[in-house]
Amino acid sequence: ERRIFLNQLINVLPHQNLSFLQESISPLLKRDPFQVLPHELSLRILSYIDDPCTLGKSSQVSRLWHLILNDDQTWKILCERHHYRRLSAAQRITTNQSTRLQSIVNRVGLMGGKSDRGGNLSGVGVNTGGTNSSIVGLNHNANLMESIYDSSATRRLMPTSYKTHFKYQYLVDTAWASGGRLAARHVTADQGVVTSMQLCGRYIVVALDNSRIYVFAEDGRLIHTLFGHVMGVWAITVHGDTLVSGGCDRDVRVWDLKSGNCLQILRGHASTVRCLVMADARTAISGSRDNTLRVWDIERGQCLRVLEGHQSSVRCLEVVGDICVSGSYDYTAIVWRVSDGARLHTLVGHFSQIYSLAFDGKRIATGSLDTSVRIWDVNTGVCLSVLQGHTSLVGQLQMKDNIIVSGGSDGAIRVWDLNKLACVHRLAAHDNSVNTLQFDNDRIVSGGSDGRVRVWDMHTGHHIRDLSTPFDSVWRVAFTEEKVVILASRRNRIHIELISFSPPSDM
């Protein structure tokens, strides 16, 4: 009888009324698929969405969608797709899938199975925040003209789920592209040149050619100014809470970074200490302009052995396990065994001084004034390839996995694939020499004599942005996942800047 009545009614309605009926009836015929499908299938469907903003907006459709999108497995899959690191068991709340699904079922049951609009989960938004720094005063003991420090800029909340972990990492990546906050800025009152810098663990250590060493906490707060070297400090290395430094006074000094005290003064070199590495917690290796390397026991303050073989100044060092590689102005690199000081191989092939070195335990890369990069097998000492493309000194080298990034005095940065032994990206990075560079899986950060700090996409080679305002010259740049430290000069003063990409805590 209802159908007959409706059929007769529809037959007599004018077109305008029929259009109104259609608009009113169509929404009533729609059904929420997540109410109909088993929750296992709903989660399976969501696993194919790789855009976090889509998931964030979807969680606002209804309370049911909000509950399903709170499932941690969805965000874990998204973390894997974006190559974000896995959370440790201590960092996340672990629940098995049956417990998670049962939680959704129970909570949906309490809602009566209705798709009630008004879910209040915020989408994955981007708010890089502004600079909120405060001047903490002049530290005359540290010889600083200006110290600006914002303790909240580098503060990080510990993730408790893959969802909070993903949101944090996503906001960090977005801030790298457009954002970031000034966490600290220090300007020295004296003139000088930054010779070396270490960003590792809980410390940022900066060495100058005026004999000073500044030690900052990881958040940019000044901890110590170390005095002891008579002339310029040209090499530093950090292992845990221990700093080892060397310079023009030919001394190697061991410092406790917690207290700022000098623990040992190691003497023996006859000229400037130019490079330093730590083989382990108690063994340091130094290279000098006296053509030798020395292996030190820094706990007992003794020289264990002297490594002789170079005919000119030792310029760079790298160590992996018991193997140490040194590069020299005598055009060669030498492979040493640290435990007994044995010379394993002498790498001969460059036509000019070696200025840079990278070593991953299997392969050695050397950069030279002859404009080439040579790849060597550490076990045989054989040259595997000669990578050519730079037109001037190759002063910067870094190797990771099967990728090498090189920077030259020609202002160019080149990315090399070691599997293909070919250049995959050629970046016209700076108008002058590339003074410093570092890369990870996603980006390259470089600094040059043109005063710019630039960020590049590791996968495409495209320029992303410039960091900070231009300086007169940039000496050192180092970064971690969430911050970058810039050491540069402006108006003959040394500027130390820490830029944080951590999102504000209220996000």
CORCORQUI-V474400 format. One record per backbone hydrogen bond with DSSP energy under -0.5 kcal/mol. CO is the residue of the C=O (numbers start at 0). NH is the residue of the N-H. If there is no record, write none. Layout:
co=CO nh=NH
co=CO nh=NH
This chain:
co=0 nh=4
co=1 nh=5
co=2 nh=6
co=3 nh=7
co=4 nh=8
co=5 nh=9
co=6 nh=10
co=7 nh=11
co=8 nh=11
co=8 nh=12
co=9 nh=12
co=13 nh=17
co=14 nh=18
co=15 nh=19
co=16 nh=20
co=17 nh=21
co=18 nh=22
co=19 nh=23
co=20 nh=24
co=21 nh=25
co=22 nh=26
co=23 nh=27
co=24 nh=27
co=24 nh=28
co=25 nh=28
co=25 nh=29
co=26 nh=29
co=30 nh=32
co=31 nh=34
co=31 nh=35
co=32 nh=36
co=37 nh=40
co=37 nh=41
co=38 nh=42
co=39 nh=43
co=40 nh=44
co=41 nh=45
co=42 nh=46
co=44 nh=47
co=45 nh=48
co=47 nh=49
co=49 nh=51
co=50 nh=54
co=51 nh=55
co=52 nh=56
co=53 nh=57
co=54 nh=58
co=56 nh=59
co=57 nh=60
co=59 nh=117
co=61 nh=65
co=62 nh=66
co=63 nh=67
co=64 nh=68
co=65 nh=69
co=66 nh=69
co=67 nh=70
co=70 nh=73
co=70 nh=74
co=71 nh=75
co=72 nh=76
co=73 nh=77
co=74 nh=78
co=75 nh=79
co=76 nh=80
co=77 nh=81
co=78 nh=83
co=79 nh=82
co=87 nh=90
co=87 nh=91
co=91 nh=93
co=95 nh=99
co=96 nh=100
co=97 nh=101
co=98 nh=102
co=99 nh=103
co=100 nh=104
co=101 nh=105
co=102 nh=106
co=103 nh=107
co=104 nh=108
co=105 nh=109
co=106 nh=110
co=107 nh=110
co=107 nh=112
co=108 nh=111
co=110 nh=113
co=113 nh=115
co=114 nh=116
co=115 nh=62
co=122 nh=124
co=133 nh=135
co=133 nh=148
co=137 nh=139
co=138 nh=141
co=138 nh=143
co=139 nh=142
co=142 nh=188
co=142 nh=189
co=145 nh=186
co=146 nh=135
co=146 nh=136
co=147 nh=184
co=148 nh=133
co=148 nh=150
co=149 nh=152
co=151 nh=154
co=159 nh=92
co=160 nh=164
co=161 nh=165
co=162 nh=166
co=163 nh=167
co=164 nh=168
co=165 nh=169
co=166 nh=170
co=167 nh=171
co=168 nh=172
co=169 nh=173
co=170 nh=174
co=171 nh=175
co=172 nh=176
co=173 nh=177
co=180 nh=182
co=180 nh=499
co=182 nh=149
co=183 nh=497
co=184 nh=147
co=185 nh=495
co=186 nh=144
co=186 nh=145
co=189 nh=493
co=192 nh=194
co=192 nh=208
co=195 nh=206
co=197 nh=199
co=197 nh=204
co=199 nh=202
co=201 nh=217
co=202 nh=199
co=203 nh=215
co=204 nh=197
co=205 nh=213
co=206 nh=194
co=206 nh=195
co=207 nh=210
co=207 nh=232
co=211 nh=207
co=212 nh=225
co=213 nh=205
co=213 nh=215
co=214 nh=222
co=214 nh=223
co=215 nh=203
co=216 nh=219
co=220 nh=216
co=223 nh=214
co=224 nh=226
co=225 nh=212
co=228 nh=227
co=231 nh=233
co=231 nh=247
co=234 nh=245
co=236 nh=243
co=238 nh=241
co=240 nh=256
co=241 nh=238
co=242 nh=254
co=243 nh=236
co=244 nh=252
co=245 nh=233
co=245 nh=234
co=246 nh=249
co=246 nh=272
co=249 nh=268
co=250 nh=246
co=250 nh=252
co=251 nh=265
co=252 nh=244
co=253 nh=262
co=253 nh=263
co=254 nh=242
co=254 nh=256
co=255 nh=259
co=260 nh=255
co=260 nh=262
co=263 nh=253
co=264 nh=266
co=265 nh=251
co=271 nh=273
co=271 nh=288
co=274 nh=286
co=276 nh=278
co=276 nh=284
co=279 nh=282
co=281 nh=283
co=281 nh=297
co=281 nh=298
co=282 nh=278
co=282 nh=279
co=283 nh=295
co=284 nh=276
co=285 nh=293
co=286 nh=273
co=286 nh=274
co=287 nh=290
co=287 nh=313
co=290 nh=308
co=290 nh=309
co=291 nh=287
co=292 nh=306
co=293 nh=285
co=293 nh=295
co=294 nh=303
co=294 nh=304
co=295 nh=283
co=295 nh=297
co=296 nh=300
co=296 nh=301
co=301 nh=296
co=301 nh=303
co=304 nh=294
co=305 nh=307
co=306 nh=292
co=312 nh=314
co=312 nh=328
co=315 nh=326
co=317 nh=324
co=319 nh=322
co=321 nh=337
co=322 nh=319
co=323 nh=335
co=324 nh=317
co=325 nh=333
co=326 nh=314
co=326 nh=315
co=327 nh=330
co=327 nh=353
co=330 nh=349
co=331 nh=327
co=332 nh=346
co=333 nh=325
co=333 nh=335
co=334 nh=343
co=334 nh=344
co=335 nh=323
co=335 nh=337
co=336 nh=340
co=341 nh=336
co=341 nh=343
co=344 nh=334
co=344 nh=346
co=345 nh=347
co=346 nh=332
co=352 nh=354
co=352 nh=368
co=355 nh=366
co=357 nh=364
co=361 nh=377
co=362 nh=359
co=363 nh=375
co=364 nh=357
co=365 nh=373
co=366 nh=354
co=366 nh=355
co=367 nh=370
co=367 nh=393
co=370 nh=389
co=371 nh=367
co=372 nh=386
co=373 nh=365
co=374 nh=383
co=374 nh=384
co=375 nh=363
co=375 nh=377
co=376 nh=380
co=381 nh=376
co=381 nh=383
co=384 nh=374
co=384 nh=386
co=385 nh=387
co=386 nh=372
co=389 nh=388
co=392 nh=394
co=392 nh=408
co=395 nh=406
co=397 nh=404
co=399 nh=402
co=401 nh=417
co=402 nh=399
co=403 nh=415
co=404 nh=397
co=405 nh=413
co=406 nh=394
co=406 nh=395
co=407 nh=410
co=407 nh=433
co=410 nh=428
co=410 nh=429
co=411 nh=407
co=412 nh=426
co=413 nh=405
co=413 nh=415
co=414 nh=423
co=414 nh=424
co=415 nh=403
co=415 nh=417
co=416 nh=420
co=416 nh=421
co=421 nh=416
co=424 nh=414
co=425 nh=427
co=426 nh=412
co=426 nh=428
co=432 nh=434
co=432 nh=448
co=435 nh=446
co=437 nh=444
co=441 nh=457
co=442 nh=439
co=443 nh=455
co=444 nh=437
co=445 nh=453
co=446 nh=434
co=446 nh=435
co=447 nh=450
co=447 nh=473
co=450 nh=470
co=451 nh=447
co=451 nh=453
co=452 nh=466
co=453 nh=445
co=454 nh=463
co=454 nh=464
co=455 nh=443
co=455 nh=457
co=456 nh=460
co=461 nh=456
co=464 nh=454
co=466 nh=452
co=472 nh=474
co=472 nh=488
co=475 nh=486
co=477 nh=484
co=481 nh=500
co=481 nh=501
co=482 nh=479
co=483 nh=498
co=484 nh=477
co=485 nh=487
co=485 nh=496
co=486 nh=474
co=486 nh=475
co=487 nh=494
co=488 nh=471
co=488 nh=472
co=489 nh=492
co=492 nh=489
co=493 nh=187
co=494 nh=487
co=494 nh=496
co=495 nh=185
co=496 nh=485
co=496 nh=498
co=497 nh=182
co=497 nh=183
co=497 nh=499
co=498 nh=483
co=499 nh=180
co=503 nh=506
